[in-house]
Structure formats: C-alpha cells, structure tokens
Amino acid sequence: MALAVIETRKDVQDFSVTGTKAGLLCSHTFIDCTLVIPGTDETLTMAMQVCTKIEELKRALSARLGFIEPDSLVFVTRQGCTFRKMQDSDQVLRRMCVRGIQSFKPPLHKYEHPYGVIGAGYNGIKTALFLLKDGQSDFILFDRYDKIGGHCWLESANKTTRLQTEFASYHVWYGTHWSNEGVKECGGVPKDWEIWPTRDRILEHFELCARDYGIYSHCSLGVNVQTVDLVGKPNDADRSFQFTCQPVLPNRKDVQGGEKLAHQKQENQSSDGYAAGFKRDKSKDPYLFTCSCYCMWPGNLTNPRQVTYSGEETFGGFVEYGVEMRCDYNNVIGQKVMIHGHGAFTMENIRTCCEYGAQHIWVVCRKRNLTCPRVVSWFINQSSPAITGAQCLNMLQQAYKYCNYDVWDMHSVNANPLRTTAAFQQKTRFGIGDIYFLSCAYGLTEIVVDEVKRCSPGTVHMASGEKIEPDCILKCLGMLPDWTVDRVCKIKFLRGLWINGDPRRFTCADPDGIYASNFSGTTIGPAAYSWVKLMKHVWDCPNEWKELDDAGYLDTLPVKYANEPEPDTPAYFINARHANGASFTFSIASATLQEKSANDMDYKHWVVNYCTPAEKIIEAAKKEWDDYEQSFRDKGMVPKDAPYIEYPYTVEYIEKQHKVHKEEVEAIAAKRR
Ligand SMILES: Cc1cc2nc3c(=O)[nH]c(=O)nc-3n(C[C@H](O)[C@H](O)[C@H](O)COP(=O)(O)OP(=O)(O)OC[C@H]3O[C@@H](n4cnc5c(N)ncnc54)[C@H](O)[C@@H]3O)c2cc1C
C-alpha cells in the first residue's frame, strides 16, 4: 500500500535549547511503520517521526479513512507471547496491528435508502459503472426516453453527426476499472473501434456498455422524474429525497429530415419546450421513489435556440435548423448555403454540406470561435500534464494558416506580446474538425463576421449593410438549457456541484465555454470520470465533507444562482470556470480524493496512445483529408486541376510537439524549484 508520511513536530522544536528542556525534545528521526490488519493481507507502511504518539497516528489514519471516529481504531503490539493494546500516549512502533477496520481503503458509507440517478445519458451510465464497481447495486437510473444514450445523442444529434473527439478519450467505459488490459466486458480498451464513430455507433456503444455491465436491470426508462422533494430537514442525518415519477411516452425522431415532431415545430418556444414535449403515459400511474442520495445529469444542450428572421417568409429558399434530424441535406446538393452560428454544430454542418456537395458555404457569426483540428484535439487529450495555451495556439496556427487567419488575434485569446503565454475565454466550446480548414483553404467556406438583420427574396441582409445570396439557410444557433431542471430539483443555488450545498444532491451538466490557460482535454471522457469520482467520494465519505466544511475549506467553492452571473441561465447551468473551480477546490482540500485520482492523467495518456497512437491518428486524419480533396473534385466543387493542399500535420510534427511539451514541463518544474 502507498507510503504516507506523518510529520508532526519538526517545525515546532527548538534544537538550540540545553539542559532539562533538551530532554523534552522529540526525535527528528523517521522510521517506516508498518500497520497490519489482522485476518487480511493488507498492510500500510508510513514514514513517521520516532516521537509520533498513537493519538496522532489515530487522527492521521482516521483522516485517511474518510474521517472515521479516531477512537474506533485500536493499535496492538506483540509483547512476548501476548498482545498489548497501545495507549494514546505511547510512541509508534515499527510494526503494529490495527483493529476496528476491515481495510485501509476508506469504508463506503451505508445509507438507509437506495441511490437515485436522473438521466441515462453519458454521465448517468458512468455513474452506474462506478456504483456497480463498488458493489453499490441499490440504485435506479431514470430517463424520459425509452432508450439509454441521453438527449444529446438520441435527440440533438443528426443522423450524419460523428463524434468530434476521439473515441479513445470518449467511450463511456473510459476508466482504469473498465477500459484496461485484461477486462472482457465491452472488449476492454476500444483499440479496434472507429476513431470518430457515427451517431448510431455511439448509441450502440452505450447499449453495449449497459448490457455488458448489467446496467439495464437498474434502468427505469420512459419515466419523467417530475419533482424531487426533501423529506426531513436539510441537515438531518436521516434525510431522504422523494421522486415523483411519471411514466411518459417517448417522443423521438429517427429519420433525417421529413416531418418534424410537435415540439420541434414551435418557433421561439420557451426553453421548457423540450421537456414539455413528452406526453404522459395514461396507461400507467405515477409512483414515488425514495433515495438517500441522488444525482441529476440533465445535460444542457437541450433546446436549440430558435430565431425567426424578419422577412424570413419571403426568402423563398430552404430554411432549417441544422440539429435534431430536422434537415434533409438533399436540399443543399449543389447549392449555396448560409450556416448561421459558429459552434460545434456548425462544424458538423460544414462537414455534412461538403459531403453532400454544396457549392459554397457562408458561416455567418457574431464572433469567430476557436475551431480545433482533429490532431490538436488528440494531442491535448493524450497530454499529461496539460499543454500550455501557447503551445495549443501554435499547433492550431498550423491549420489556421489555410484560413489566412492569425489565431493569436482571436477575440477569445489573451496573450502576452511575446506570444509565450496565452489564456482562452469564450462562451462556446471548441468545434473540432479538419474539413473546416480544408474548405476554407479552397474558399468553399467563407467566414462572415456580422449579424443577420433581415431576409428578402433570395437575399440575407447583414447589420453592416452587406448582403449575401444563399439558396438555403441552416441555423446552428446553440442550445438553451432546460429551466425545468431547477424546478424539478428545487435548486435555489449550486455550491460547487452540489444542489443547495447538500453533499447528497449532485448535478453537473455539460459545463459551457472555454476558460483556460492550459489544456488537458477537449472531450467528456476524463471530465465525466472525475465528476462521478468526486460525487461518489463525497457520498462515500460524508464525514470528510463535514470536516472540510467545518474547517472552512469549502467556503471557496463557486456558487451559482439562476440568472447569475450570466443572465438567462438556470442555477444548474454552469460554465467551465465554475466546474473547474468546484473540482479543483475539493481536490486540493481532500487528500483521500487526491490519492484516488493520482493516476488519472497517466491513464488518460496511456489509453489514448494505446488506442490511437500518433501514426494511426495522422494516417486516418490525412486519409480523410485526401478523400475530401478527391470528392471536392469529383463533385465539381473545386476545379479538377486545382493544386492539392497538404494535410497540415505529420508524425514528425507531432514528435516535435512532444519535445516542446517536455521542455515546457521541465521549465515550469525548474521555476517551481
Ligand atoms: C450532437 C452532439 C455531439 C457531441 N459530440 C461530442 C464529442 O465529440 N465529444 C465530447 O466530448 N462531447 C460531445 N458532445 C457533448 C455531450 O454533451 C456529451 O458527450 C454527453 O453526451 C452528455 O451527456 P449527459 O448525460 O450529460 O447529457 P444528455 O445526453 O443530455 O442526457 C441527459 C438525459 O437526462 C434525461 N433527463 C433530464 N431530466 C430528466 C427528468 N426530470 N426525468 C427523467 N429524465 C430526465 C434526459 O431525457 C436525457 O436523456 C456532443 C453533444 C452533442 C449534442
């Protein structure tokens, strides 16, 4: 078992004293003390000062075990042919038995009622994996849909949507217990999966995981959790939460284009629109479910922002939203398309329009947001430790040169004049995709930074007075969160990721935007892994939360109310800064959580490189780039004799970036020394 150090009195001693005072000095020498739990083969070796007292060891071990009652620990030593119970005032010995515990791992707190998990999307499935791993099989996973996979992939995605980040850092069974060598379920590490699977394959992967890990038997699908009520007082040890569960009829589209569903038709609907789209199942009665702890994973990419332009009815061409399978992309074949918005969905729509042979694409946006090439996303996701903002920008520039754009000048970048440090702040996440750069390089895609003022027949008029003449308009204006979440869970505020500051009520929904000066991920895999770990750690070690709270450590957790700090946002809707602050504050305070997470970055590096080594990602991304080059010519989108554009990244380039990364890490470490 890992070594720990107990160092109690080194700094409070005055070794210059003489006489009787010197006799009171404690030994400065350290010894290795090995603790043994009788009846098990578990041992724990800790470096301790010789003068350490049993009372001090009790307190240290209690903290390590999630702040169990220190006096429940009994230390015993062998004395001749008998055993002696050690007193609090005794000094520690090199070998001691500990009674009162079964393991050196913190015990899992036992609650009276089951756990409740709301949302069977990515995060809900991950929660189920964590609970089952620890034998905590007393839980129910609720979702309104009749299938697992979540709103993002069941409803928001198009048939044509592909994963933008690599499967290696995304797959839902990502984590040392499930995606590792020797694990049979789901085939273990997914090194033979596609790097960027389609929406249908992503849904298959959720189902594979749920089947192989026995998650289905814990699912209540087609059930809307209508309200969650607190039973008891907020601080009662035996408080519980009562869900009112309403069976509903799934309302899901599975065909691209064609007739829209009722909830998709509403223009300018309130952001409650989506949840309201589920119809009550009149053949089934509502029922109650009681739990001791619950988590709500509602996602926040729920309702597409809907906008109707002035004069839109006169435009005369095809106008549709580029999400939720609403668009029949046959309408863009050979056409000039305006895509409105510059977020992640825009990347998918540029790709799809290019695949369907659109003639020209204008991306109209108020602000140009950062777009990440596939290889840069991969490099970030495999990095351990994180790469600096400056390295990230230099890597991005390698592709941005094809757009004749200096990425260091972007509104979201805050850099020093020497361009050696950079921080990012933007309200939208990275869109990831190479075709953005390729199509910009050919002039097929053009970025128009402006605002749409109105439409007239065949024309879109901009606020600047400029106009464009597209045949079709695809709206990709971002997603709005779902206000019903605050109402269902009666959220007054979030303290960190805890509803109303209660450690037994947790929520986290796709934190919005980018706020960072270094990058270790563009993908949900490692993030969800750490959120669920954090949530479960607090459930499993409730005493630690109390200790940290009493000591004031949790006072610095970020707090979020509805409409504050960002207007028009429910309390549950957090941005990346809030999410990072919450995880960071807790991890700094909790040594036990730090220990549980110590290998997470190394694991991330290993799993990404194991499934998708540099050669593999470069080969796949380059092949896709070359295939698009060919298809542009075949479809007459660019002249057949147009010069080919080289894929901007090579294996040698990546090797060089690894060196840059290593040097930067060493330089930072040297500064700290
Ligand atoms: C099209 C698309 C592509 C994406 N691509 C990537 C990518 O390439 N890489 C990446 O890292 N991330 C990507 N994302 C981000 C995505 O958010 C995550 O991958 C993930 O799917 C989020 O899962 P979730 O469980 O938090 O939320 P969701 O998938 O939104 O699931 C939330 C679930 O909660 C249920 N629910 C909510 N309230 C209730 C209630 N009261 N009662 C019952 N059920 C309820 C909903 O029905 C829903 O199924 C993408 C997102 C979208 C939309």
The ligand as a Gaussian input file, in Angstrom:
#p B3LYP/6-31G(d) Opt

LIG

0 1
 C      -24.601000      16.163000     -31.209000
 C      -23.609000      16.194000     -30.120000
 C      -22.302000      15.766000     -30.347000
 C      -21.384000      15.773000     -29.317000
 N      -20.105000      15.367000     -29.564000
 C      -19.207000      15.330000     -28.571000
 C      -17.878000      14.881000     -28.794000
 O      -17.479000      14.598000     -29.898000
 N      -17.044000      14.797000     -27.740000
 C      -17.424000      15.174000     -26.494000
 O      -16.631000      15.051000     -25.572000
 N      -18.686000      15.630000     -26.256000
 C      -19.567000      15.726000     -27.260000
 N      -20.837000      16.181000     -27.026000
 C      -21.158000      16.645000     -25.682000
 C      -22.172000      15.769000     -24.952000
 O      -22.773000      16.686000     -24.168000
 C      -21.651000      14.625000     -24.118000
 O      -20.947000      13.791000     -24.918000
 C      -22.719000      13.756000     -23.394000
 O      -23.483000      13.102000     -24.321000
 C      -23.556000      14.484000     -22.385000
 O      -24.275000      13.503000     -21.667000
 P      -25.220000      13.816000     -20.415000
 O      -25.528000      12.531000     -19.781000
 O      -24.607000      14.845000     -19.528000
 O      -26.489000      14.562000     -21.013000
 P      -27.626000      14.130000     -22.068000
 O      -27.100000      13.294000     -23.149000
 O      -28.290000      15.414000     -22.449000
 O      -28.649000      13.256000     -21.239000
 C      -29.441000      13.816000     -20.224000
 C      -30.616000      12.890000     -20.020000
 O      -31.313000      13.269000     -18.841000
 C      -32.683000      12.980000     -19.054000
 N      -33.486000      13.775000     -18.107000
 C      -33.337000      15.072000     -17.806000
 N      -34.262000      15.438000     -16.890000
 C      -34.991000      14.347000     -16.608000
 C      -36.087000      14.083000     -15.735000
 N      -36.613000      15.041000     -14.971000
 N      -36.594000      12.841000     -15.690000
 C      -36.083000      11.843000     -16.463000
 N      -35.036000      12.038000     -17.313000
 C      -34.505000      13.269000     -17.377000
 C      -32.921000      13.369000     -20.500000
 O      -34.043000      12.686000     -21.020000
 C      -31.608000      12.942000     -21.155000
 O      -31.709000      11.685000     -21.779000
 C      -21.774000      16.216000     -28.046000
 C      -23.074000      16.669000     -27.853000
 C      -23.982000      16.670000     -28.866000
 C      -25.358000      17.196000     -28.612000

